[in-house]
Amino acid sequence: MSTVTHPASSREDFLTLKEAAAEGYGAYSTLRWWIHQGKLPAYKTGSRVKIKREDLETFIVQSHGVDPLEAHVRAVVAEAPKLNPSQTHRLRFALGGGR
């Protein structure tokens, strides 16, 4: 694995592999594989391997043609419970999508 030591940074800028996987960027093992292949830069902070959110989003868009926001929305939708028509209407209204 090609990693570079980097000073600690803000949690918003860097993600651990577990955090990136939990946010739907890919499986933990997939993220490690991309790092191992040199496709995704990684940084070692203490004993943890972290990746820059910006690097990850750029890599996802370039290699998979998927906008990171769209990927997150798809992950949330996949995990969400099915809504009945009344709940759908209330949610649409709350998000400003109509009455």
C-alpha positions in Angstrom: 0.0 0.0 0.0 1.4 3.4 -0.9 0.7 5.8 1.9 2.3 9.1 2.9 2.6 10.5 6.4 0.5 13.6 6.7 -0.3 15.8 9.7 -3.7 15.5 11.3 -6.4 17.4 9.6 -10.0 18.3 10.0 -12.5 15.5 10.0 -14.3 17.1 7.1 -11.3 17.0 4.9 -10.1 13.4 5.7 -12.0 10.2 6.2 -10.8 6.9 7.6 -11.6 3.9 5.4 -14.4 2.9 7.7 -16.0 6.4 7.5 -15.7 6.4 3.7 -17.3 3.0 3.5 -20.1 4.0 5.9 -20.8 7.1 3.7 -21.3 4.8 0.7 -18.1 5.4 -1.2 -17.4 1.7 -1.5 -16.6 -1.3 0.7 -13.7 -1.1 3.1 -11.8 -3.8 1.1 -12.5 -2.0 -2.2 -11.1 1.2 -0.8 -8.0 -0.6 0.4 -7.6 -2.2 -3.1 -7.8 1.2 -4.8 -5.1 2.5 -2.5 -3.0 -0.6 -3.1 -3.3 -0.2 -6.8 -2.2 3.5 -6.5 -5.6 4.7 -7.8 -6.5 6.5 -4.6 -4.0 8.5 -2.6 -3.9 7.7 1.1 -2.2 9.2 4.1 -1.1 7.7 7.4 -2.0 9.6 10.6 -0.7 7.7 13.5 -1.9 4.1 13.0 -4.8 5.1 10.8 -5.0 5.3 7.0 -7.0 8.2 5.8 -8.1 9.6 2.5 -8.9 13.1 1.4 -12.6 13.5 0.7 -11.8 15.6 -2.3 -9.5 12.9 -3.7 -12.1 10.2 -3.1 -14.9 12.2 -4.8 -12.7 13.0 -7.8 -11.7 9.4 -8.2 -15.3 8.2 -8.0 -16.5 10.7 -10.6 -13.5 10.0 -13.0 -13.5 6.2 -12.7 -17.2 5.5 -12.2 -19.0 8.5 -13.8 -21.0 8.9 -10.6 -21.6 12.2 -8.9 -20.8 11.6 -5.1 -24.0 13.3 -4.1 -26.0 11.1 -6.3 -24.2 8.0 -4.9 -25.1 9.2 -1.3 -28.7 9.8 -2.3 -28.9 6.3 -3.8 -27.4 4.7 -0.6 -29.9 6.6 1.6 -32.8 5.6 -0.6 -31.8 2.0 -0.7 -31.7 1.9 3.2 -34.9 3.9 3.7 -38.2 2.2 4.7 -41.0 2.2 2.1 -43.4 5.1 2.6 -47.1 5.1 2.3 -48.7 7.8 0.1 -49.4 10.1 3.1 -45.8 9.9 4.2 -44.6 10.5 0.7 -46.8 13.6 0.4 -45.6 15.0 3.7 -41.9 14.4 2.8 -42.3 16.0 -0.6 -44.0 19.0 1.0 -41.2 19.3 3.6 -38.6 19.2 0.9 -40.3 21.9 -1.1 -41.5 19.6 -3.8 -45.1 20.6 -3.9 -48.3 20.6 -2.0 
